[in-house]
C-alpha cells in the first residue's frame, strides 16, 4: 500500500528565490493494493508533481510518502533499487521517455542489466516477447525499431511492458492516454483494468472526468495543489458537493445542449489568497467577507468515504463531527 500524509511541495521562485510557489499543499490519500485511484484536476493543479514525488523524481517539502509503512525519502542504495522494482511510472509524452538515437527496445536491455543480469539471454528474450504480447504488441513488428518508427500508443505499451517485466506492484500513470487516438485509448484502459485484476495498484492521473469514472474505484479532486473532494468515485460523480467538482461535472460536453451553454460554467480568476480557500475567487457560493477569505477549510467526511473541503455545500448539516485525519 502507498500512503501520502500531509505531502507538500514548495518551489522558490522570483528574483533570487524570494517568493514561494505552493505546487502541492497538505495532500493525504491512500492507494491500497490492487486499487485504481484517479487524481483529477485542471492543468497546474499539482497532479504530475504528486506523481513525481511518489517516483522520487523530485523531493518532498513536507509530509511523508509511505510504501508498506516505509518512508520512501529514507531509501538509499539497494533499498531504493528495490523500490523502483516495485514502483514505476508511465508519462503523458511517450517520446520523451526514449533516447531517439537508441532503439526502443533498449528499455528492456536496461531492465535486464540493472535487475536481472543473471537471467540467460534466451530466457530473457522469451520474457520480453511474453510481456509485449500481454500488452497487445507483436514482437516481430516492434522489436529492433527506433522510437520514431513506432506510434505513441506502441511506445506507451512498451513502457507498460517494461513494468510487467519488473513485476511492479504500483504504477503511476500520468496522462498516459491523452496523446492516443480513441481506439487505442480504450485498449490501454482495458489493459490497465486487466493488470489491476492481477493485483497491480494504479495512480491514474488525468484531467478527463470520464476516464476517471471508467477506471477508478476512488477519486481525488485537486485544485491549485489542494484536495477539494475525494472518496468513492460513484459518490463523487453522483453527488458532487464541492463547487469546484460541480463546475468540473458541468463542464463535460453533453449531446443535449450546445457547447456555448456548457462553457459558461467556469467563471472568475485564480486568487493569490494564501490564508483562505484556494477556490475563493472563482467560487459562486463563497462568503466574500466571511470565513472563506480568512481560513482554509479542512477536509471533512460528509458520509462514508466521501470527503469535502468546503465551508458550504451543505457540509454544516451533513458532516460528521470529526474531520478527516488524512
Secondary structure, 3 states (H helix, E strand, C coil): CEEEEEEEEEEEECHHHCEEEEEEEEEEEEECCCCEEEEECCCCCCHHHHHHHHCCCCCCCEEEEEECCEEHHHCCHHHHHHHHHHEEEECCCHHHHCCCCCECCHHHHHHHHHHCCCCCHHHHHHHHHHHHHHCCCCHHHHCCCEHHHCCHHHHHHHHHHHHHHHCCCEEEEECCCCCCCHHHHHHHHHHHHHHHHCCCEEEEEECCHHHHHHHCCEEEEEECCEEEEEEEHHHHHHCCCCHHHHHHHHHCCCCCCCHHHHHCCCCCCCCCCCCCCCCHHHCCCCCCCCHHHHCCCCCEEEECCEEECCCCCCHHHHCCCCECCC
